[in-house]
Amino acid sequence: MIDVHCHLLPGIDDGAKTIDIALELAKEAVQQGVTHIVCTPHHLNRSWMNPRAQVELLVHEFQKRLQREKIDLTLFPGQEIRIAGDIPERIDRGDICFYDVSENYLLIEFPTQTVPEYTDQLFYQLQARGITPVIAHPERNYAIQKDPEILKGFVEKGVLGQLTAASLLGDLGKDVRRFSLDLIEARLVHTLGSDAHDPQKRPFVLGAAYKQLNKDFGKEAVQSFDQVARNLVNGDAMYILHPASARPMDKKKKLFGFL
C-alpha cells in the first residue's frame, strides 16, 4: 500500500512531535502493509510553513534513520497545502512540493468551514499548467457536507478527492462515515490517505480502512483506490469515471455498491 497523506515528519506541524513517535507511526504503517508514504506536513496553514527545500531535507534525514532502524519504508516529500491564491507564484519560486517528480499532482486542503470563492479560478490556473489538484479530506469540509455539488463541480473538471481512512472507519462519527460512503459511491473521492498524526489520538489505520473499503464496495474499489495512489506518486495520467451526485451529510442514502 501507498499512503498519500501522512504527518510523519517529527516536530514540524501538529503531527508526530518527536522522532520516537514518528518511528512508532512508521512501524505501524509497515505492520499494516504500507511500503511507501508521501510525507505531507501542513504548509501555509496558520503558523505552519514547511517549504519544499525543508521538507525534502527532513525526508532525506528521516529516511536514513528508518534505514538504521531497519524499518522497510520508502518516503517521498510532499505537503498538505492550505489553499491560497498565490500558489502558482509559490510554485514558480520552488516553494511547493508535488506528489511526483513530474509535478503533475498537488495535495490541497480547504479551510474546515468553507470553500473559498476563488477556488475554481485557482484550480483552472493550475490545470492550465498541467497540474491536477487533489482535495484533502473533502468529507470533513462543512460546506461540502452541506452541498456535495460543490465537490462534484470540481471533480467534473478533473480534480481528485482524497478520503481520510478514519472517516471511512467511522472513527470521526457515524455521519461522516455515511457521507464518506456516499462520496465513494458517487465517485467523488478517488483514493485513501491515513492522515496519521500520532499513535494515540490520530493513529495509522490505513490498512483497516482498505479492508473496510473491500467490505463495503468490493475488490474493484480497493484496486481503483490503490491504483490512483500509485499514479499520484508516479505522476501517471489517469482516467476517472464521471461523478454522480451525493446527498448532503444530514440525509441518508441506501448504498448499492461500487459503480
C-alpha positions in Angstrom: 0.0 0.0 0.0 0.9 3.6 -0.6 -0.1 6.3 1.9 -0.6 9.6 0.1 -1.3 11.8 3.2 0.6 11.4 6.5 2.1 13.8 9.1 5.0 11.5 9.8 7.9 14.0 9.9 8.6 14.9 13.5 8.3 18.3 15.1 7.2 20.5 12.2 3.4 20.6 12.5 0.6 19.0 14.5 1.8 15.6 13.5 4.5 13.4 15.2 6.0 15.6 17.9 9.2 13.6 18.4 11.4 11.2 16.5 10.3 8.3 18.7 6.6 9.0 17.9 7.5 9.2 14.2 9.3 5.9 14.4 6.3 4.3 16.1 4.0 5.6 13.4 6.4 4.2 10.7 6.4 0.8 12.4 2.5 0.8 12.5 2.5 1.6 8.8 4.8 -1.3 7.9 2.8 -3.7 10.1 -0.3 -2.8 8.1 1.4 -3.5 4.8 2.4 0.0 3.7 5.5 0.2 1.7 5.6 3.9 0.7 4.5 7.1 2.4 4.2 10.6 1.0 5.1 12.9 3.9 2.6 15.8 3.8 3.3 18.3 6.6 1.0 21.3 6.7 2.1 24.3 4.6 0.6 27.8 4.5 -1.6 26.8 7.4 -1.6 29.2 10.4 1.9 29.2 11.8 3.0 26.1 9.8 5.3 26.9 7.0 7.1 24.0 5.5 8.7 25.0 2.1 9.8 22.4 -0.3 13.5 22.5 0.4 12.9 22.0 4.1 10.6 19.0 3.5 13.0 17.4 1.1 15.8 17.7 3.6 13.8 16.3 6.5 12.5 13.4 4.4 16.1 12.6 3.4 17.2 12.6 7.1 14.3 10.6 8.4 14.8 8.0 5.6 18.3 7.5 6.8 17.0 7.0 10.3 14.5 4.4 9.1 17.3 2.5 7.4 19.3 2.5 10.6 16.3 1.2 12.5 15.7 -1.4 9.7 12.2 -0.1 9.1 11.4 -1.1 5.5 9.5 2.0 4.4 10.2 4.4 1.5 9.4 8.1 1.9 8.5 10.8 -0.6 8.4 14.5 0.1 5.0 16.3 -0.1 2.9 18.9 1.5 -0.7 19.4 2.6 -1.1 22.9 1.2 -3.7 25.2 2.6 -5.4 26.7 -0.3 -4.1 30.2 -1.2 -4.5 32.5 -4.2 -0.7 32.8 -4.7 0.0 29.0 -5.0 1.0 29.5 -8.7 3.6 32.1 -7.7 4.9 29.9 -4.9 5.3 27.0 -7.5 7.4 29.4 -9.6 9.6 30.2 -6.6 10.2 26.5 -5.9 8.2 26.6 -2.6 5.7 23.8 -3.4 6.1 20.0 -3.1 4.2 17.9 -5.6 3.2 14.2 -5.2 5.5 13.4 -8.1 8.8 14.5 -9.7 6.9 15.4 -12.9 4.9 18.0 -10.9 1.5 16.8 -12.1 -0.4 16.3 -8.8 -0.8 18.6 -5.8 -2.5 18.0 -2.4 -4.6 21.0 -1.4 -6.6 21.5 1.8 -9.6 23.7 2.3 -10.5 25.5 5.5 -12.7 23.4 7.7 -15.8 25.6 7.3 -15.7 26.9 3.8 -14.5 26.5 0.2 -13.0 29.9 -0.9 -14.8 31.7 -3.7 -11.5 31.9 -5.7 -11.0 28.1 -5.7 -12.5 27.5 -9.1 -10.2 30.1 -10.6 -7.1 28.8 -8.8 -7.8 25.2 -10.0 -8.3 26.5 -13.5 -4.9 28.2 -13.3 -3.2 25.0 -12.0 -4.9 22.8 -14.6 -3.8 25.2 -17.4 -0.2 24.3 -16.3 -1.0 20.6 -16.4 -1.3 20.3 -12.6 -4.2 18.3 -11.1 -5.3 19.4 -7.7 -6.1 16.7 -5.2 -8.5 17.8 -2.4 -7.6 16.5 1.0 -10.4 15.0 3.1 -13.4 16.8 1.4 -15.7 14.7 3.5 -14.6 16.8 6.5 -15.3 20.2 5.0 -18.6 21.7 6.3 -19.5 23.5 3.1 -19.1 20.2 1.1 -21.1 18.3 3.7 -23.9 20.7 3.3 -23.7 20.8 -0.5 -21.8 18.0 -2.2 -22.5 19.5 -5.6 -19.5 21.8 -4.8 -17.2 18.8 -4.8 -19.0 17.3 -7.9 -18.3 20.5 -9.8 -14.6 20.2 -9.2 -14.4 16.5 -10.0 -16.3 17.1 -13.2 -13.4 19.3 -14.2 -10.8 16.7 -13.4 -9.9 17.4 -9.8 -9.4 14.4 -7.5 -10.6 13.8 -3.9 -8.7 12.0 -1.2 -10.7 10.4 1.6 -9.3 10.0 5.2 -9.0 6.5 6.5 -10.6 7.3 9.8 -13.6 8.8 8.1 -14.4 5.5 6.3 -13.9 3.5 9.5 -16.4 5.7 11.5 -13.7 7.0 13.9 -14.9 10.5 13.1 -18.5 9.7 13.7 -21.3 7.8 12.0 -22.5 10.8 10.0 -19.0 11.3 8.5 -18.8 7.6 7.7 -22.2 7.6 5.9 -21.2 10.7 4.0 -17.9 9.1 3.0 -19.7 6.1 1.7 -21.9 8.4 -0.3 -18.9 10.1 -1.8 -17.3 6.8 -2.8 -20.5 5.6 -4.4 -20.8 8.9 -6.3 -17.2 8.7 -7.5 -16.3 12.0 -5.8 -13.3 10.6 -3.9 -10.6 8.5 -5.6 -8.1 7.3 -3.0 -7.4 6.9 0.7 -4.9 8.6 3.0 -4.1 7.8 6.6 -3.8 11.5 7.7 -2.0 9.9 10.7 -0.6 12.3 13.3 0.3 10.2 16.4 -0.2 6.7 17.6 -2.8 7.7 20.3 -5.1 10.4 19.1 -4.8 10.0 15.3 -3.2 6.6 14.7 -2.2 4.9 11.5 -5.3 3.0 10.3 -4.9 2.8 6.5 -4.7 -1.0 6.5 -8.0 -1.2 8.3 -9.6 1.3 6.0 -8.7 -0.6 2.9 -10.2 -3.7 4.5 -13.4 -1.7 5.2 -13.4 -0.4 1.7 -13.3 -4.0 0.4 -16.1 -5.0 2.8 -18.3 -2.0 1.7 -17.6 -1.9 -2.0 -15.5 -4.9 -3.0 -12.2 -5.7 -4.6 -12.8 -3.4 -7.6 -12.9 -0.3 -5.4 -9.8 -1.4 -3.5 -7.9 -1.8 -6.7 -9.1 1.5 -8.1 -8.1 3.5 -4.9 -4.7 1.7 -4.7 -4.0 2.4 -8.4 -4.8 6.1 -8.0 -2.3 6.3 -5.1 0.3 4.7 -7.4 -0.5 7.1 -10.2 -0.1 10.1 -7.9 3.4 9.2 -6.8 4.4 8.1 -10.3 2.9 11.2 -12.0 1.0 9.0 -14.3 -2.1 10.1 -16.2 -5.4 8.5 -15.0 -8.9 8.2 -16.3 -11.6 9.0 -13.7 -15.2 7.9 -14.2 -17.8 10.7 -14.4 -19.1 11.5 -11.0 -22.7 11.3 -9.7 -24.5 13.4 -7.2 -24.3 12.7 -3.4 -26.8 13.8 -0.8 -25.8 16.2 1.9 -24.5 14.7 5.1 -27.7 15.0 7.1 -29.7 13.0 4.5 -29.4 9.2 4.4 -29.0 7.2 1.3 -29.0 3.4 0.8 -25.9 2.1 -0.8 -26.0 -0.3 -3.8 -22.3 -1.0 -4.2 -19.3 0.5 -6.0 -20.2 1.7 -9.5 
